[in-house]
């Protein structure tokens, strides 16, 4: 069967965040790389050969965790895998969004295709079939410690493969077996190690974290544009963005932000060079390259970490057919991802922090030289006063969420699993921080769009004039007090789905 022309190839070692977004967010179909499937087949053969020789293999013919010393007879190894899924599917809370579940499935396939998991190709094909048929397991968000893998979330996902659990198909939440049947798929009977291979990994934290990272990059782009529009509104001093300053502290991301702002402000009649009357701006304007650049530098490191993890084999034990070895290790431990996602929380929170300070300068007449709260009838009207309150609440909430999850650990499995990463908690928090940051930047864009109308649209640079028009397409000008909630959410949503990024590129960004 020929793959669909728009299908994403699942090939370990080459799967990127862009591929993940295509599958998870945009619903693209997937095809499995044949060479990778052959590696998976060979690993299964190696596992079965080891079992035929009477080897004792953790999680295959032993119990799990502290129970690894319990040796099971051969006629119980298949039932062990089914019962493993049932016992571990005890996650709680709201389900993960559909896009995260799709991401989990795609990443689990990529990991299994490394050829070290000992799983049969037909199980992998069924998992890909769920993705392509739009069968999305219901996976509760809470319950993973982030070591021994994302056991509870992945168990809920894997249950559907054996016709149990629940899944959503075409918007309807159904028992797993019924969802499979409606999609023309049949459940699989798990064999030795296959249950463990399906749930022993970091795919919940990695999928949620990678999608949060992708959106954080979009927020960073929007924050640069918002800062440029605010510079116009406040008559900012452009000298702080000169290349000479960046060159003597040569962080490439800092230099890139400064170049962006200079480009965005080309042709502006509102920004100015340093003068005796105004030598320099407050930090929220002057230090945009340093602060935004630091967040972008963090994003580079985080992205590198996530792409390594997305292409890794993360279960235990691992099968090495060429070496004739089956080895127990700890690749399921989420610490690399947990640390990266805690860093992501901080990087995104700082974009929001400095954005809120720019918003305060826009609405505060003592700092802006503009009408108080950007209304000509201040006192009788509140204008945009409360938008800054909302931004302040968002950044304050982010400060709580940015507390690192990865520094915590609670022993489990009778102290056998005595250090865990809490990486899935970090991933869930990162998603919330990024969404809050998008709303804070949206508020700055709305306030800056209002402020530049007092300065004169004719003096704007071409790029910032286009950004102003884009905002006005979603949020009309102030003409008396009204609710702004829908406008904030509309702008934030278009930052988070990439619409603003695409529009900015068309504007010359």
C-alpha positions as CSV (number, residue, x, y, z in Angstrom):
1,X,0.0,0.0,0.0
2,X,1.4,3.4,-1.0
3,X,1.7,6.0,1.8
4,X,-0.5,9.1,1.6
5,X,1.4,11.9,-0.1
6,X,1.3,14.0,3.0
7,X,2.2,11.2,5.4
8,X,4.9,11.6,8.0
9,X,7.5,8.8,8.0
10,X,8.2,7.4,11.5
11,X,11.9,6.8,11.4
12,X,14.0,6.8,14.6
13,X,17.0,9.1,14.5
14,X,15.3,11.5,12.1
15,X,12.0,12.4,13.8
16,X,11.8,16.1,14.6
17,X,9.5,18.4,16.5
18,X,8.1,19.6,13.2
19,X,7.2,16.0,12.4
20,X,5.6,15.7,15.8
21,X,3.5,18.8,15.3
22,X,2.4,17.6,11.9
23,X,1.1,14.3,13.3
24,X,-0.1,15.5,16.7
25,X,-1.5,19.0,16.0
26,X,-2.3,18.9,12.3
27,X,-3.5,15.2,12.2
28,X,-1.2,14.1,9.4
29,X,-1.1,10.3,8.7
30,X,2.0,8.2,9.4
31,X,3.9,5.5,7.7
32,X,6.4,3.2,9.4
33,X,9.9,3.1,7.9
34,X,10.4,-0.5,6.6
35,X,14.0,-0.7,7.6
36,X,13.2,0.3,11.1
37,X,10.4,-2.3,11.2
38,X,12.9,-4.9,10.2
39,X,15.1,-3.9,13.2
40,X,12.0,-4.3,15.4
41,X,11.4,-7.8,14.0
42,X,15.0,-8.8,14.6
43,X,14.8,-7.7,18.2
44,X,11.7,-9.8,18.7
45,X,13.5,-12.8,17.3
46,X,16.4,-12.3,19.7
47,X,14.1,-12.0,22.7
48,X,12.3,-15.2,21.7
49,X,15.6,-17.0,21.2
50,X,16.7,-16.0,24.7
51,X,13.5,-17.2,26.2
52,X,13.9,-20.5,24.4
53,X,17.3,-20.9,26.0
54,X,15.7,-20.6,29.4
55,X,17.0,-17.2,30.3
56,X,15.6,-15.1,33.1
57,X,14.6,-11.7,31.8
58,X,13.3,-8.9,33.9
59,X,9.6,-8.1,33.2
60,X,9.4,-11.0,30.7
61,X,9.4,-14.0,33.1
62,X,9.8,-12.1,36.3
63,X,7.7,-9.7,38.3
64,X,8.1,-5.9,38.1
65,X,9.9,-3.5,40.3
66,X,10.5,-4.9,43.8
67,X,8.9,-8.1,42.5
68,X,11.7,-8.7,40.0
69,X,12.9,-11.7,42.1
70,X,9.7,-13.6,41.4
71,X,10.3,-16.0,38.6
72,X,7.3,-17.0,36.5
73,X,6.6,-20.2,34.6
74,X,6.5,-19.9,30.8
75,X,2.7,-20.3,30.6
76,X,2.2,-17.1,32.5
77,X,4.4,-14.7,30.6
78,X,1.6,-13.6,28.2
79,X,-1.0,-13.0,30.9
80,X,1.6,-11.1,32.8
81,X,1.7,-8.4,30.1
82,X,-2.0,-8.0,29.9
83,X,-2.3,-7.8,33.7
84,X,0.6,-5.2,33.7
85,X,-1.5,-2.8,31.6
86,X,-4.6,-3.3,33.8
87,X,-2.8,-2.8,37.1
88,X,-0.9,0.3,35.9
89,X,-3.8,2.1,34.2
90,X,-4.7,4.0,37.3
91,X,-4.1,7.6,36.2
92,X,-6.4,10.3,37.5
93,X,-7.5,13.8,36.6
94,X,-8.6,15.3,33.3
95,X,-7.5,13.5,30.1
96,X,-4.5,14.8,28.1
97,X,-5.6,16.9,25.1
98,X,-6.0,14.8,21.9
99,X,-2.8,16.4,20.4
100,X,-0.7,15.1,23.3
101,X,-2.1,11.6,23.0
102,X,-1.4,11.6,19.3
103,X,2.1,12.8,20.1
104,X,2.5,10.0,22.7
105,X,1.5,7.4,20.1
106,X,3.9,8.7,17.5
107,X,6.8,8.9,19.9
108,X,6.1,5.4,21.3
109,X,6.2,4.0,17.7
110,X,9.5,5.8,17.0
111,X,11.1,4.4,20.2
112,X,9.9,0.9,19.5
113,X,11.3,1.1,16.0
114,X,14.8,1.6,17.4
115,X,14.8,-2.2,17.5
116,X,15.7,-2.7,21.1
117,X,12.3,-3.4,22.6
118,X,11.5,-6.9,21.6
119,X,8.0,-6.1,20.4
120,X,6.3,-7.8,17.4
121,X,5.8,-5.6,14.2
122,X,2.1,-6.3,14.3
123,X,1.8,-4.4,17.6
124,X,3.6,-1.5,16.1
125,X,1.4,-1.6,13.1
126,X,-1.7,-1.5,15.2
127,X,-0.5,1.5,17.1
128,X,0.1,3.3,13.8
129,X,-3.4,2.2,12.7
130,X,-4.9,3.9,15.7
131,X,-3.2,7.2,14.8
132,X,-4.3,7.0,11.1
133,X,-7.9,6.0,12.0
134,X,-8.2,8.8,14.6
135,X,-8.7,6.4,17.6
136,X,-7.3,8.4,20.5
137,X,-7.0,6.6,23.9
138,X,-8.3,8.5,26.9
139,X,-5.2,9.1,29.0
140,X,-5.5,10.8,32.4
141,X,-2.9,13.5,33.0
142,X,-2.0,12.7,36.6
143,X,-0.2,9.7,38.1
144,X,3.3,9.5,36.5
145,X,6.4,9.8,38.5
146,X,8.5,10.2,35.4
147,X,10.8,7.2,36.1
148,X,10.2,3.6,35.2
149,X,8.7,5.7,32.4
150,X,5.3,7.3,32.2
151,X,3.8,4.1,33.4
152,X,0.2,5.1,34.2
153,X,-0.4,7.3,31.1
154,X,1.2,4.8,28.7
155,X,-0.8,2.0,30.3
156,X,-4.1,3.8,29.6
157,X,-2.9,4.3,26.0
158,X,-1.8,0.7,25.6
159,X,-5.1,-0.8,27.0
160,X,-6.9,0.2,23.8
161,X,-4.6,-2.0,21.8
162,X,-6.0,-5.0,23.6
163,X,-9.5,-3.8,23.3
164,X,-9.8,-2.4,26.8
165,X,-9.8,1.1,28.3
166,X,-11.5,4.0,26.5
167,X,-10.8,5.9,23.4
168,X,-12.3,8.9,21.5
169,X,-13.2,8.2,17.9
170,X,-14.8,11.0,15.8
171,X,-15.6,13.0,18.9
172,X,-17.3,10.1,20.7
173,X,-15.9,8.6,23.9
174,X,-16.2,4.8,23.6
175,X,-15.0,1.5,25.2
176,X,-11.6,0.6,23.6
177,X,-12.9,-2.5,21.8
178,X,-15.8,-0.6,20.3
179,X,-13.6,2.3,19.2
180,X,-11.3,-0.2,17.4
181,X,-14.2,-1.9,15.8
182,X,-15.7,1.3,14.4
183,X,-12.3,2.1,12.9
184,X,-12.0,-1.4,11.3
185,X,-9.2,-2.5,13.6
186,X,-8.9,-5.6,15.8
187,X,-7.3,-5.8,19.2
188,X,-4.0,-7.7,19.7
189,X,-3.1,-10.4,22.1
190,X,0.1,-9.4,23.8
191,X,3.0,-11.7,24.1
192,X,6.1,-11.8,26.4
193,X,7.5,-8.3,27.2
194,X,5.1,-6.4,24.9
195,X,3.1,-4.8,27.7
196,X,6.3,-3.6,29.3
197,X,7.7,-2.4,26.0
198,X,4.5,-0.3,25.5
199,X,4.5,1.5,28.9
200,X,8.2,1.7,29.9
201,X,9.2,5.0,28.4
202,X,9.1,8.8,28.6
203,X,6.6,9.5,25.8
204,X,3.9,11.3,27.9
205,X,6.4,13.9,29.3
206,X,8.2,14.2,26.0
207,X,5.1,14.7,23.8
208,X,3.5,17.2,26.2
209,X,6.9,18.9,26.7
210,X,7.8,19.1,23.0
211,X,4.4,20.6,22.1
212,X,4.9,23.2,24.9
213,X,8.4,23.9,23.6
214,X,7.0,24.5,20.0
215,X,4.5,26.9,21.3
216,X,7.1,28.7,23.5
217,X,9.1,29.4,20.4
218,X,5.9,31.0,18.9
219,X,5.5,33.1,22.0
220,X,9.1,34.2,21.7
221,X,8.5,35.4,18.2
222,X,5.3,37.2,19.2
223,X,7.1,38.8,22.2
224,X,9.8,40.3,19.9
225,X,7.0,41.8,17.7
226,X,5.2,43.1,20.8
227,X,8.3,44.7,22.1
228,X,8.8,46.5,18.8
229,X,5.3,47.9,18.8
230,X,5.7,49.0,22.4
231,X,9.0,50.8,21.4
232,X,6.9,52.7,18.8
233,X,4.3,53.6,21.4
234,X,6.8,54.8,24.0
235,X,9.3,56.5,21.7
236,X,12.0,54.1,22.6
237,X,15.8,54.6,22.2
238,X,17.0,52.4,19.4
239,X,20.7,52.6,20.3
240,X,20.3,49.8,22.8
241,X,19.8,47.4,19.8
242,X,22.9,48.4,17.9
243,X,25.1,45.6,16.6
244,X,28.2,46.9,18.5
245,X,26.6,46.3,21.9
246,X,25.6,42.8,21.0
247,X,29.0,41.9,19.5
248,X,30.9,42.5,22.8
249,X,28.6,40.0,24.6
250,X,28.4,37.5,21.8
251,X,25.4,35.4,22.6
252,X,24.0,34.6,19.2
253,X,20.4,34.6,20.4
254,X,20.9,38.1,21.9
255,X,22.3,39.4,18.6
256,X,19.4,37.8,16.7
257,X,16.8,39.5,18.9
258,X,18.5,42.8,18.4
259,X,18.6,42.3,14.6
260,X,14.9,41.4,14.6
261,X,14.0,44.6,16.5
262,X,16.1,46.8,14.3
263,X,14.5,45.2,11.2
264,X,11.0,45.6,12.7
265,X,11.6,49.3,13.4
266,X,13.2,50.2,10.1
267,X,11.4,53.3,8.8
268,X,9.8,54.3,12.2
269,X,9.5,58.0,13.0
270,X,8.7,57.3,16.6
271,X,11.8,55.6,17.9
272,X,14.9,57.7,18.3
273,X,18.6,57.6,18.9
274,X,19.9,58.6,22.3
275,X,19.6,62.3,23.1
276,X,20.5,64.4,26.1
277,X,16.8,64.6,27.0
278,X,16.5,60.8,26.8
279,X,19.7,58.9,27.1
280,X,18.3,55.4,27.7
281,X,15.1,53.5,28.4
282,X,14.0,51.4,31.3
283,X,15.2,47.8,31.3
284,X,11.9,46.4,30.0
285,X,12.7,48.1,26.7
286,X,16.5,48.5,26.7
287,X,17.2,44.9,27.8
288,X,14.9,43.1,25.3
289,X,17.8,41.6,23.5
290,X,19.4,40.3,26.7
291,X,16.2,38.9,28.2
292,X,14.4,37.6,25.1
293,X,17.8,36.3,23.9
294,X,18.4,34.4,27.2
295,X,15.0,32.7,26.8
296,X,15.8,31.9,23.2
297,X,19.1,30.4,24.2
298,X,17.3,28.2,26.7
299,X,14.9,27.2,24.0
300,X,17.8,26.0,21.8
301,X,19.1,23.8,24.5
302,X,15.7,22.4,25.4
303,X,14.9,21.7,21.8
304,X,18.1,19.7,21.4
305,X,17.3,17.7,24.5
306,X,13.8,16.9,23.3
307,X,14.8,15.8,19.9
308,X,17.4,13.4,21.4
309,X,14.7,12.0,23.7
310,X,12.1,11.7,20.9
311,X,14.4,9.4,19.0
312,X,15.6,7.3,21.9
313,X,14.9,3.8,23.1
314,X,13.6,4.3,26.6
315,X,12.2,1.0,27.9
316,X,13.8,-1.7,30.0
317,X,15.3,-4.2,29.5
318,X,16.7,-3.5,26.1
319,X,17.4,-6.1,23.5
320,X,20.7,-5.9,21.5
321,X,20.4,-8.5,18.7
322,X,23.8,-8.0,17.2
323,X,25.5,-8.4,20.6
324,X,23.2,-11.3,21.7
325,X,22.5,-9.4,24.9
326,X,19.4,-8.3,26.8
327,X,20.4,-5.7,29.3
328,X,18.6,-4.0,32.2
329,X,19.3,-0.3,32.5
330,X,17.6,3.0,33.3
331,X,16.8,4.7,30.0
332,X,13.2,5.1,31.2
333,X,14.3,7.7,33.7
334,X,13.0,11.1,32.7
335,X,15.6,13.3,34.4
336,X,17.1,14.8,31.2
337,X,13.6,15.8,30.0
338,X,12.5,16.9,33.5
339,X,15.4,19.3,33.8
340,X,14.8,20.7,30.3
341,X,11.1,21.2,30.9
342,X,11.7,23.0,34.2
343,X,14.1,25.2,32.2
344,X,11.3,25.7,29.6
345,X,9.0,26.9,32.4
346,X,11.5,29.6,33.4
347,X,12.3,30.7,29.9
348,X,8.7,31.1,29.0
349,X,7.8,32.8,32.3
350,X,10.5,35.4,31.7
351,X,9.1,36.3,28.3
352,X,5.8,37.0,30.1
353,X,7.5,38.8,33.0
354,X,9.2,41.4,30.9
355,X,6.1,41.7,28.6
356,X,4.0,42.6,31.6
357,X,6.4,45.3,32.6
358,X,6.2,46.8,29.1
359,X,2.4,46.7,29.4
360,X,2.6,48.6,32.7
361,X,4.7,51.3,31.0
362,X,2.0,51.6,28.3
363,X,-0.9,52.1,30.6
364,X,0.8,54.2,33.3
365,X,0.7,57.9,32.4
366,X,3.6,58.7,34.7
367,X,5.8,56.4,32.5
368,X,4.2,56.7,29.1
369,X,3.3,60.3,28.5
370,X,0.0,58.9,27.1
371,X,-3.5,59.2,28.5
372,X,-4.0,57.3,31.7
373,X,-4.9,53.6,30.9
374,X,-5.1,54.6,27.3
375,X,-8.5,56.2,27.6
376,X,-9.3,59.9,26.9
377,X,-11.9,59.8,29.7
378,X,-9.9,58.4,32.6
379,X,-11.7,58.5,35.8
380,X,-15.1,58.1,34.3
381,X,-13.7,55.2,32.3
382,X,-11.1,52.6,33.3
383,X,-9.8,52.0,29.8
384,X,-7.2,49.3,29.6
385,X,-6.4,49.4,33.3
386,X,-7.5,45.9,34.1
387,X,-5.6,44.3,31.2
388,X,-2.4,45.0,33.2
389,X,-4.0,43.4,36.2
390,X,-4.6,40.3,34.3
391,X,-1.1,40.2,32.9
392,X,0.2,40.6,36.4
393,X,-1.9,37.7,37.6
394,X,-0.7,35.5,34.8
395,X,3.0,36.2,35.5
396,X,2.5,35.7,39.2
397,X,0.8,32.3,38.6
398,X,3.8,31.4,36.3
399,X,6.2,32.1,39.1
400,X,4.5,29.4,41.2
401,X,4.3,27.0,38.2
402,X,8.0,27.6,37.4
403,X,9.1,26.0,40.7
404,X,11.2,23.0,39.5
405,X,9.4,19.7,39.6
406,X,12.6,17.8,38.9
407,X,14.1,18.6,42.3
408,X,11.5,16.4,44.0
409,X,11.6,12.7,44.3
410,X,9.4,10.2,46.2
411,X,10.6,6.5,46.4
412,X,8.2,3.9,45.0
413,X,8.0,0.1,44.5
414,X,9.1,-0.7,48.1
415,X,12.2,1.6,47.6
416,X,13.4,-0.3,44.5
417,X,12.6,2.7,42.4
418,X,14.1,5.2,44.9
419,X,14.7,8.2,42.7
420,X,12.2,9.6,40.2
421,X,12.1,12.7,37.9
422,X,8.6,14.1,38.1
423,X,9.1,15.0,34.5
424,X,5.5,14.6,33.5
425,X,4.5,17.2,36.1
426,X,7.1,19.5,34.6
427,X,5.6,19.0,31.2
428,X,2.1,19.7,32.3
429,X,3.3,22.8,34.1
430,X,5.2,23.9,31.1
431,X,2.1,23.8,29.0
432,X,0.3,26.0,31.5
433,X,3.2,28.5,31.7
434,X,3.5,28.8,27.9
435,X,-0.3,29.4,27.6
436,X,-0.1,32.1,30.3
437,X,2.8,33.7,28.6
438,X,0.9,33.8,25.3
439,X,-1.9,35.7,27.1
440,X,0.5,38.1,28.7
441,X,2.1,38.9,25.3
442,X,-1.4,39.2,23.8
443,X,-2.2,41.8,26.4
444,X,0.9,43.8,25.5
445,X,0.0,43.7,21.8
446,X,-3.5,44.9,22.5
447,X,-2.3,47.8,24.7
448,X,0.5,48.7,22.3
449,X,-1.9,48.8,19.4
450,X,-4.1,51.2,21.3
451,X,-1.1,53.3,22.4
452,X,0.3,53.8,18.9
453,X,-3.0,55.3,17.8
454,X,-2.3,58.2,20.1
455,X,1.2,58.6,18.6
456,X,0.1,58.4,15.0
457,X,-0.1,55.4,12.8
458,X,1.6,57.3,9.9
459,X,4.9,57.3,11.9
460,X,5.0,53.5,12.3
461,X,7.5,51.3,10.6
462,X,6.0,49.1,7.9
463,X,6.3,46.0,10.0
464,X,4.8,47.5,13.2
465,X,2.0,49.1,11.1
466,X,1.2,45.6,9.8
467,X,1.2,44.2,13.3
468,X,-1.1,46.9,14.5
469,X,-3.5,46.1,11.6
470,X,-3.4,42.4,12.5
471,X,-4.3,43.1,16.1
472,X,-7.1,45.4,14.9
473,X,-8.5,42.5,12.9
474,X,-9.2,40.7,16.2
475,X,-9.7,43.5,18.7
476,X,-11.3,46.8,17.7
477,X,-10.0,50.1,19.0
478,X,-11.1,51.4,22.4
479,X,-14.3,53.4,22.1
480,X,-15.5,53.1,25.7
481,X,-15.3,50.5,28.4
482,X,-16.1,46.9,27.3
483,X,-15.0,43.4,28.1
484,X,-11.6,42.5,26.7
485,X,-11.5,38.8,27.7
486,X,-12.5,37.4,24.2
487,X,-10.0,39.7,22.5
488,X,-7.2,38.5,24.8
489,X,-8.0,34.9,24.2
490,X,-8.3,35.4,20.4
491,X,-4.9,37.0,20.1
492,X,-3.3,34.4,22.4
493,X,-4.9,31.5,20.5
494,X,-3.4,32.8,17.2
495,X,0.0,33.1,18.8
496,X,-0.2,29.6,20.1
497,X,-1.4,28.0,16.8
498,X,1.2,29.8,14.7
499,X,-1.1,32.2,12.9
500,X,0.7,35.3,14.3
501,X,4.0,33.8,13.4
502,X,2.9,33.2,9.8
503,X,1.4,36.7,9.5
504,X,4.6,38.3,10.9
505,X,6.7,36.4,8.3
506,X,4.4,37.8,5.6
507,X,4.9,41.3,7.1
508,X,8.7,41.0,6.6
509,X,9.4,39.6,10.1
